[in-house]
Amino acid sequence: MIKTVSVTDAARGFADLINRVRYRNESALLLKGGKPVAKIVPVESSAKTGAELATLWNDLPHLSPADAGSFGNDVSLARSELPKVKDKWE
C-alpha cells in the first residue's frame, strides 16, 4: 500500500518515514500542493541468509580437476609477477 504524505509532513518526520519504508516495507507518495512529486520505495535487499547462501553454493558450477589445476597455476604465476612488498618494520 502506498501512503500519501505532504512534502512538509515528510520533512518534519523524515526519520520516521524512512524507518517505515525500511522496516515496514511501506511506500510513500510525496505531495506538494496536492500533486504527486516523488515516491519513496524500499530497496530490494540483496542480503542472503546462511541457508540461501548454502543453496546457492551447491548450485554453482564446479571446475574440473584439470581446470582447477590450470586456475591454480594462473594464480601462482600472477602472484609471482607482483612486485615484492617491502616490510616497513625491517
N, C-alpha and C positions, 0 to 999 in steps of 0.2 A: 504494500500500500504506500502511496506517495502522499506525504503530508505537505500542505502548502503553508509557507511561512513568509511573512513580510521580511524584506531585507533588514529593516530596522530591528525587528524581533530576533532575527538570525544573528545580527551583530551583537545585540545585548546578551544573548545566550549562546554564543558561538561554541564554547567548550561543551555545553550540554548537547547542542545539535550534533557536533562531531561524535560525541560518545553514543548518541542514539543511532547514528549512521553506522558506526563501527561495531558496537556491541549488540545492538538490537536488529541490525541489518535493515534499517529503515532508509528510505529515500526522502529527500526534501526538495520541493519545487519553490524557489525563491521568487517572490513577487515584489515588484516596485511599481507603485501607483496602480496596484491591482492587476498588473500584467506580468506574465512569466518572463524572467530574465536569466535564470540559471537553475541548474539542477545539481544537487549533491547526492551522489550514489555511492554505496560501498564498493570498494575494490575487491575483485575476486582474489582470494588468498591462494598463493602458490605453495603455502606451507603444507607439509605432509606429515602424517603420523608415522611412528615407527613401523606399524603394521603395513601401512601403504608403501613405505619405502622397501620393506622386505619383499612385498609382492612385485614391485617394480624391478627390484634387483634380480629376482628369479626369472623375470620375463625378458631381461636384456640378452642380446645375442652374446655367445661366448667365442673367444678366439680359439682356433685350432692350435694344437701344440706347436706346429711349425710357425704360425702367425705370432703366437706368444713369444717364441724364441727370437723371431725377427724383430719384434717390437722391443724386447729386452736389449737386443744388440743396438738398435737405433738409440735407445735411451742412454746406454753406456757410451756410445760414440758422441752423442750430443753433450753429455757431461764432460767428456774428456776434452772437448773443444771450448769449454767455458774458461774464461780467464781465472787464474788462481786467485783466491781471496786471501789477502794478507791479514794475518791475525793481528789486530790492533793492540793486543796485550803482550806481544813479543818485543 
